[in-house]
Amino acid sequence: MTSQKKGFINYFLFITPISIGLGNNSIIKAVRSGLVRILITVDRTLRLFELWDIVYIPDIRTNNLLSVTYIV
């Protein structure tokens, strides 16, 4: 999940925003999903990674949330 539009390489808009429940019982809306490319330094080498199915949620109160379980 991310609140930053600029990282998307391609995406599709949801016809109807998708509701996501948070731990504090609040609901936020995902409005698009797509591919995000990120640069990460691994062993002092800059590497490009592609992350698929990233959802854009404008109202999330952090820049990004990443599920390690999903990635593994």
N, C-alpha and C positions, 0 to 999 in steps of 0.2 A: 504494500500500500504506500502511496506517496501523495503529497499535496503539491508536488511540483510538476507543472505541465511540460516544462522545457526539456525534460529528459526523454520524452517519448519519440521514438523513431517512426513508428506507425501505431495506429490505434483504431478502435471502433467505438462509437458512442452507443451507450445503452439506450434503447427506445424509452424505457422507463428506468429511472435511477434505482439501483439496488440498495436496499436497507441493510446496514451492518450494525449489529448490536455490540456495544462496548461493555466492559466490566462494571462500569458505574451506572448501568441500565440506560444510558443515553443511546440514541440512534443517529448514525451519520449515513450519508448517501454516496455511493460510488457512481460516477457518471460516465466513465470510460474504462477500457482495458486495452492493453497492448504491450509492445516491446520497448524495453528501456535498455540502453547501453550505458555501462559504467566502466570507469578506469580504476583499477586497483593495483597497488604495488605488492608484488609477490616476490620474495627473495631479491629485493632491490631492482626488480624489473617491472615496468609498467605494463599491465595486461588489460585487454579489453574483454569484458564479459557481457553477454546478452541475457537479459532476464525477461522471460515471457509471462504473459497473463498477469502483468502488474496492473493494479486498479488505481485509478486516480480518484481521490476523495478530497475535494477542495476544503472541507471543513475539519479535517483531521488536525489536531493541535501539535503535531510534530511533523518534521519533514518527511520521514520515512519510517515504516515498520517492516521488518523482514522476518520471515518465518524460516528459521534454520532447518526445521523438520521438513518443510516443503522443498527446500533446496537439495537437501541430502537425498 
